């Protein structure tokens, strides 16, 4: 794999209460991990999202709104576009707009991520209502990847707890411990 391609692609899903979790995670994530981070946030379809601009203040990595056919590169953060489903084909995004339904964007992206990346897929479920992300984590684990759920720091714990109760979560740890765990997982893959 060239330096352009990420060692791991980390899908990060959240909904209500997840903005603070995204910021906290990016604040502690080094800018040179060799990984790519894809944030799948539930947003009102008519809302103009400034999520990428907000998150750019919390990392030295480039933060971009994902677009169709965009190459997924290491040391970048990507944000789902409003009113869209986001999928992967090889190392490129596929954007489907308008979105297919409400509150299933995390499962859709995680399932696509699992199929493309196998043991190089990571799913992280953060704060939110409902159970989006649970099925996607199951797919990531089935394809050899690793999964995380936010610990009790989640402002709204329905989504992380749903994922945990499914039995498909590898790590429930504080947000500030996730970067070291990701680094260890990436190092283990290189051997």
VENWO-V989552 format. One record per backbone hydrogen bond with DSSP energy under -0.5 kcal/mol. CO is the residue of the C=O (numbers start at 1). NH is the residue of the N-H. If there is no record, write none. Layout:
CO/NH
CO/NH
//
This chain:
2/5
4/74
8/10
8/36
9/11
9/122
10/38
11/13
11/124
12/40
13/126
14/42
15/18
17/21
18/22
19/23
20/24
21/25
22/26
23/27
24/28
25/28
25/29
26/29
28/30
30/33
34/7
35/75
35/76
36/10
37/39
37/78
38/12
38/40
39/41
39/80
40/14
44/47
47/49
50/54
51/55
52/56
53/57
54/57
55/58
56/59
62/64
62/77
64/66
64/79
67/70
70/93
71/73
73/76
75/62
76/37
77/64
78/39
79/66
81/84
83/98
85/96
87/94
89/92
91/72
92/89
93/69
94/87
94/96
95/97
96/85
101/104
104/108
105/109
106/110
107/111
108/112
109/113
110/114
111/115
112/116
113/117
114/118
117/120
118/121
120/9
121/146
122/11
123/148
124/13
124/126
125/150
127/15
128/159
131/134
133/137
134/138
135/139
136/140
137/141
138/142
139/143
140/143
140/145
141/144
146/123
147/170
147/171
148/125
149/173
151/154
156/128
157/161
158/162
159/163
160/164
161/165
162/166
163/168
164/167
171/149
171/173
173/151
174/177
174/178
175/178
175/179
177/181
178/182
179/183
180/184
181/185
182/186
183/187
184/188
185/189
186/190
187/191
188/191
//
